[in-house]
Amino acid sequence: MAYVPQFRRDVLNAAAWLRSGEGSSLPFDGLSAEATHRRLWQRAGDDDESEADHQLSSRFRFLLWGPTTDNVVAHLFRERDHVVITLEFWRAEHLFTHPEDAGAVFVVEIPAEEFIGILEGIAAALDAPSSESRS
């Protein structure tokens, strides 16, 4: 269950962050977005993860929006006027019902302005009064 005001604020913060031009390009020369995702996530949270590895991985983590997105690991990379988002499902109950997602890294490239518009649209929809509250 999500706390809608917090989720809406997180979505708007992401839109504002992207609108300001923030975001870093792929950090490893010659690696695809999928391979970069795997490399960044490889030791995340392990006892042997170095502080430098943690800092690097954290720089690209995305969709940290609480219970609505905590079943995925996502990274965002900015390539000029586009963003590249990688996403991987990790929660066992999701993988049990969707075994085809096990080990899959989904990659999307989208113009930054288009993605910002999507985020702002989500926030607007979350701000709209529900039909229950109109009665």
C-alpha positions as CSV (number, residue, x, y, z in Angstrom):
1,M,0.0,0.0,0.0
2,A,1.4,3.4,-0.9
3,Y,1.1,6.7,0.9
4,V,0.0,8.8,-2.1
5,P,1.2,12.2,-1.0
6,Q,4.7,10.9,-0.5
7,F,4.7,8.9,-3.8
8,R,3.4,12.0,-5.6
9,R,6.2,14.2,-4.1
10,D,8.8,11.6,-5.0
11,V,7.5,11.6,-8.6
12,L,7.6,15.4,-8.8
13,N,11.0,15.5,-7.3
14,A,12.3,13.1,-10.0
15,A,10.7,15.3,-12.7
16,A,12.3,18.5,-11.2
17,W,15.7,16.7,-10.9
18,L,15.6,15.7,-14.6
19,R,14.3,19.1,-15.7
20,S,17.3,20.7,-14.0
21,G,19.6,18.7,-16.3
22,E,20.7,16.3,-13.6
23,G,21.8,12.7,-14.3
24,S,25.0,11.1,-15.3
25,S,26.0,9.2,-18.5
26,L,26.9,5.6,-18.5
27,P,30.0,5.2,-16.3
28,F,31.8,2.4,-18.0
29,D,33.2,2.9,-21.5
30,G,32.1,0.2,-23.9
31,L,29.4,-1.4,-21.7
32,S,25.8,-1.4,-22.7
33,A,23.1,-0.1,-20.3
34,E,22.2,-3.7,-19.5
35,A,25.8,-4.7,-18.7
36,T,26.2,-1.5,-16.7
37,H,23.1,-2.2,-14.7
38,R,24.4,-5.7,-13.9
39,R,27.8,-4.4,-12.9
40,L,26.4,-1.7,-10.6
41,W,24.0,-4.2,-9.0
42,Q,26.5,-7.1,-8.7
43,R,27.7,-6.5,-5.2
44,A,25.2,-3.9,-4.0
45,G,24.5,-4.4,-0.3
46,D,27.0,-7.2,0.0
47,D,29.4,-7.2,3.0
48,D,32.4,-6.9,0.5
49,E,30.9,-3.9,-1.3
50,S,33.4,-1.0,-1.1
51,E,32.4,2.5,-0.2
52,A,33.4,3.6,-3.7
53,D,31.2,0.9,-5.3
54,H,28.3,1.9,-3.1
55,Q,28.8,5.6,-4.0
56,L,28.9,4.8,-7.7
57,S,25.9,2.5,-7.7
58,S,23.9,5.0,-5.6
59,R,24.6,7.8,-8.1
60,F,22.5,6.0,-10.7
61,R,19.8,4.4,-8.6
62,F,16.3,5.4,-9.6
63,L,12.7,4.8,-8.7
64,L,13.3,4.7,-5.0
65,W,9.7,5.6,-4.3
66,G,8.8,3.3,-1.4
67,P,6.5,0.4,-1.5
68,T,5.2,1.2,-5.0
69,T,8.6,0.5,-6.6
70,D,10.5,-1.5,-4.0
71,N,10.2,-4.7,-6.1
72,V,12.6,-3.4,-8.7
73,V,16.1,-2.2,-9.0
74,A,16.4,0.6,-11.5
75,H,19.2,2.8,-12.7
76,L,18.9,6.0,-14.8
77,F,21.6,7.3,-17.1
78,R,21.4,10.6,-19.0
79,E,22.7,10.7,-22.5
80,R,22.4,14.3,-23.7
81,D,18.7,14.9,-24.3
82,H,17.6,11.3,-23.6
83,V,17.5,9.2,-20.5
84,V,18.2,5.5,-20.4
85,I,16.4,3.5,-17.6
86,T,17.3,0.0,-16.7
87,L,14.9,-2.1,-14.5
88,E,15.2,-5.5,-13.0
89,F,12.6,-7.3,-10.8
90,W,14.1,-9.0,-7.7
91,R,11.3,-9.9,-5.3
92,A,10.7,-13.7,-5.1
93,E,6.9,-13.5,-5.3
94,H,7.1,-11.5,-8.5
95,L,9.6,-14.0,-10.1
96,F,7.5,-16.9,-8.9
97,T,4.5,-15.6,-10.8
98,H,6.5,-14.2,-13.7
99,P,9.5,-16.6,-14.2
100,E,10.2,-15.1,-17.6
101,D,11.4,-12.0,-15.7
102,A,14.1,-13.8,-13.7
103,G,17.5,-12.4,-14.6
104,A,16.0,-10.0,-17.2
105,V,17.1,-6.4,-17.3
106,F,14.7,-4.2,-19.1
107,V,16.1,-1.1,-20.9
108,V,14.2,1.9,-22.2
109,E,15.6,5.0,-23.9
110,I,13.3,8.0,-24.0
111,P,13.7,11.7,-24.6
112,A,14.2,13.4,-21.3
113,E,11.4,15.9,-21.9
114,E,8.9,13.2,-22.8
115,F,9.8,11.3,-19.6
116,I,9.5,14.4,-17.5
117,G,6.0,14.9,-19.1
118,I,5.0,11.4,-18.1
119,L,6.2,12.0,-14.5
120,E,4.3,15.2,-14.3
121,G,1.2,13.5,-15.7
122,I,1.5,10.8,-13.0
123,A,1.7,13.5,-10.3
124,A,-1.3,15.3,-11.8
125,A,-3.3,12.1,-11.8
126,L,-2.3,11.4,-8.2
127,D,-3.4,14.9,-7.3
128,A,-6.8,14.6,-8.9
129,P,-9.7,14.1,-6.5
130,S,-11.0,10.5,-6.6
131,S,-14.5,9.7,-7.5
132,E,-15.2,8.6,-3.9
133,S,-14.3,12.0,-2.6
134,R,-16.7,13.8,-5.0
135,S,-19.8,12.2,-3.7
